[in-house]
Amino acid sequence: DKGINLADSHLDLPALTAKDIADLAVVARHADMVGLSFVQSAADVQALQQHLDRLCASHLGMVLKIETRRGFENLPELLFAAMTDRPAGVMIARGDLAVECGFERLAELQEEILWACEAAHMPVVWATQVLENLAKTGRPSRAEITDAAMGVRADCVMLNKGPHILEAMHTLDDILRRMQEHQAKKRSLLRALKSWG
C-alpha cells in the first residue's frame, strides 16, 4: 500500500488502466460517483466520460483527484472538460500533491485550486490527513485542528478511517459549524468575535 512519485519525470500513461475500465461496469451499476485518480489532461477526463457513456452511466458524477504537478498545471483544461455533461468536482489530494510539488508549496497550490474551482462553480473535496491523529489515536494535534478549520473553504472534507473516527467526525462537524460563521468558501465574513461574551 505504498506509492511511488516521480515528480520530475513526464510519464505519458493513461489515467485509466485496463482493470479500471473493467471495474467501471460495477461502478456504473452501484455507485453515485467515480473518482479519477492521477488525472493529468483533458483527454483523461474525456476517456472516462466516453467509457461511462458506453455503459449508459452519464448520470454518474465524477471527482477529479488533483495529485500530480501536471494535474495542477492543467487544472483549467481539466475543469472545462469535466463541466461539459455531468456533475463533477475536484479533490485536492494533498499528500501526493505535496510530494510532487514540494511540501513548502502545498499551501499556495491548494489556495490556487480553491480559487479556480470557486470561479468554475466546481465543488472541492479537502482531503489527506485531516484530523488523522485524532482518528487514529484519539488525540488531535494543534496543527490538525487548524488544518481542519481551513477545510471550511471547501465543499467537503474527507476523513480517513481509524478507531476514533466517530470522535473525529463530531470534532470536524463542531469545527466546521463554528468556522462557517467566519468564512464562506474563499471569502471572509468579518463576523464580530463574541467567544468570551
C-alpha positions as CSV (number, residue, x, y, z in Angstrom):
1,D,0.0,0.0,0.0
2,K,2.8,2.4,-0.8
3,G,3.0,4.7,-3.9
4,I,6.0,6.0,-5.8
5,N,6.1,9.6,-7.0
6,L,8.3,10.5,-10.0
7,A,7.8,14.2,-9.7
8,D,10.4,15.3,-12.2
9,S,9.5,12.7,-14.8
10,H,7.0,13.1,-17.6
11,L,5.2,9.8,-17.8
12,D,2.8,9.5,-20.7
13,L,0.5,7.0,-19.0
14,P,-3.3,6.9,-19.3
15,A,-5.3,7.7,-16.2
16,L,-7.4,4.6,-16.7
17,T,-5.9,1.2,-16.7
18,A,-7.5,-1.9,-18.3
19,K,-8.6,-3.0,-14.8
20,D,-10.1,0.4,-14.2
21,I,-12.1,0.2,-17.4
22,A,-13.3,-3.3,-16.5
23,D,-14.3,-2.1,-13.0
24,L,-16.4,0.7,-14.4
25,A,-19.1,-1.8,-15.2
26,V,-19.6,-2.4,-11.5
27,V,-19.2,1.3,-10.7
28,A,-21.9,2.2,-13.3
29,R,-24.4,-0.1,-11.6
30,H,-23.8,0.6,-8.0
31,A,-22.1,3.9,-7.4
32,D,-23.2,7.6,-7.3
33,M,-19.8,8.9,-8.5
34,V,-16.4,7.8,-9.7
35,G,-13.1,9.3,-8.7
36,L,-10.5,9.8,-11.4
37,S,-7.1,9.3,-9.8
38,F,-3.9,10.9,-11.2
39,V,-5.8,12.8,-13.8
40,Q,-3.4,14.9,-15.8
41,S,-5.1,16.0,-19.0
42,A,-8.5,16.8,-20.6
43,A,-8.0,13.6,-22.6
44,D,-8.1,11.6,-19.3
45,V,-11.4,13.2,-18.4
46,Q,-12.8,12.7,-21.9
47,A,-11.8,9.0,-21.8
48,L,-13.7,8.4,-18.6
49,Q,-16.7,10.3,-19.9
50,Q,-16.7,8.1,-23.1
51,H,-16.5,4.8,-21.0
52,L,-19.3,6.0,-18.8
53,D,-21.4,6.9,-21.8
54,R,-20.8,3.5,-23.3
55,L,-22.1,1.9,-20.1
56,C,-25.2,4.2,-20.1
57,A,-23.9,5.9,-16.9
58,S,-23.9,9.5,-18.0
59,H,-25.7,10.3,-14.7
60,L,-22.7,9.3,-12.7
61,G,-20.8,12.2,-11.2
62,M,-17.0,12.3,-11.3
63,V,-14.4,13.7,-8.9
64,L,-11.0,14.7,-10.4
65,K,-8.3,13.9,-8.0
66,I,-5.5,16.5,-8.3
67,E,-2.5,14.6,-7.2
68,T,0.3,15.5,-9.6
69,R,2.1,18.5,-10.8
70,R,0.7,18.0,-14.3
71,G,-2.8,17.7,-12.9
72,F,-2.3,21.0,-11.1
73,E,-0.7,22.8,-14.1
74,N,-3.5,21.6,-16.4
75,L,-6.3,22.4,-13.9
76,P,-8.2,24.9,-16.2
77,E,-8.4,22.4,-19.1
78,L,-9.5,19.7,-16.6
79,L,-12.3,21.8,-15.3
80,F,-13.5,22.8,-18.7
81,A,-13.5,19.1,-19.8
82,A,-15.3,18.0,-16.7
83,M,-18.0,20.7,-16.9
84,T,-19.3,19.5,-20.3
85,D,-22.0,17.0,-19.4
86,R,-22.3,15.6,-15.9
87,P,-21.9,16.6,-12.2
88,A,-18.2,17.0,-11.3
89,G,-16.0,18.0,-8.5
90,V,-12.3,18.2,-7.6
91,M,-10.4,16.6,-4.8
92,I,-7.2,18.3,-3.5
93,A,-5.2,15.1,-2.8
94,R,-2.7,17.0,-0.6
95,G,-0.5,14.0,0.2
96,D,0.6,13.2,-3.3
97,L,0.5,16.8,-4.4
98,A,2.9,17.8,-1.6
99,V,5.3,15.1,-2.7
100,E,5.0,16.0,-6.3
101,C,5.3,19.8,-5.9
102,G,7.2,20.2,-2.6
103,F,5.7,20.5,0.9
104,E,6.7,24.1,1.1
105,R,4.4,24.9,-1.9
106,L,1.4,22.9,-0.8
107,A,-0.4,25.8,0.9
108,E,-0.2,28.0,-2.1
109,L,-1.2,25.2,-4.5
110,Q,-4.3,24.4,-2.5
111,E,-5.2,28.1,-2.5
112,E,-4.9,28.3,-6.3
113,I,-7.0,25.1,-6.7
114,L,-9.7,26.5,-4.3
115,W,-9.8,29.9,-6.2
116,A,-10.0,28.2,-9.7
117,C,-12.7,25.8,-8.6
118,E,-14.8,28.5,-6.9
119,A,-14.6,30.6,-10.1
120,A,-15.7,27.5,-12.1
121,H,-18.5,26.7,-9.6
122,M,-16.9,23.3,-9.1
123,P,-17.2,21.7,-5.7
124,V,-14.0,20.8,-3.9
125,V,-13.1,18.0,-1.5
126,W,-10.4,18.9,1.1
127,A,-8.5,15.6,1.5
128,T,-5.5,13.9,3.0
129,Q,-4.7,13.5,6.7
130,V,-7.5,15.7,8.0
131,L,-7.7,15.0,11.8
132,E,-5.6,11.9,11.2
133,N,-4.0,11.8,14.7
134,L,-7.5,12.2,16.2
135,A,-9.0,9.4,14.1
136,K,-6.1,7.0,14.8
137,T,-5.1,7.8,18.3
138,G,-7.9,9.8,19.8
139,R,-5.7,12.8,20.4
140,P,-5.6,15.6,17.8
141,S,-2.5,17.8,17.2
142,R,-3.0,21.6,17.4
143,A,-1.9,21.8,13.8
144,E,-4.5,19.4,12.5
145,I,-7.3,21.3,14.3
146,T,-6.3,24.5,12.5
147,D,-6.0,22.5,9.2
148,A,-9.5,21.1,9.7
149,A,-10.8,24.6,10.2
150,M,-9.3,25.7,6.9
151,G,-11.5,22.9,5.3
152,V,-14.5,25.2,5.6
153,R,-13.3,26.8,2.4
154,A,-14.0,23.6,0.5
155,D,-17.4,21.9,-0.1
156,C,-16.5,18.6,1.5
157,V,-13.8,17.4,3.9
158,M,-12.6,13.8,3.7
159,L,-11.6,11.9,6.8
160,N,-9.6,8.7,6.8
161,K,-10.5,5.7,8.8
162,G,-9.3,4.9,12.3
163,P,-10.6,3.5,15.6
164,H,-11.7,7.0,16.8
165,I,-13.4,8.0,13.5
166,L,-16.7,8.9,15.2
167,E,-14.9,11.3,17.6
168,A,-13.1,12.8,14.5
169,M,-16.4,13.2,12.7
170,H,-18.0,15.0,15.7
171,T,-14.9,17.2,16.1
172,L,-14.9,18.1,12.5
173,D,-18.6,18.9,12.5
174,D,-18.1,21.2,15.5
175,I,-15.1,23.0,14.0
176,L,-16.8,23.5,10.6
177,R,-20.1,24.7,12.1
178,R,-18.1,27.4,14.1
179,M,-16.0,28.3,11.1
180,Q,-19.0,28.7,8.7
181,E,-19.8,31.9,10.6
182,H,-16.4,33.4,9.7
183,Q,-15.8,32.1,6.2
184,A,-17.8,31.4,3.0
185,K,-15.5,29.5,0.7
186,K,-12.7,31.9,-0.1
187,R,-14.5,35.0,1.4
188,S,-14.0,36.2,4.9
189,L,-17.3,37.3,6.5
190,L,-15.6,39.5,9.2
191,R,-18.0,38.4,11.9
192,A,-17.6,40.0,15.3
193,L,-16.0,37.7,17.7
194,K,-18.2,37.0,20.7
195,S,-16.4,34.0,22.1
196,W,-16.0,35.4,25.6
197,G,-19.1,37.5,25.9
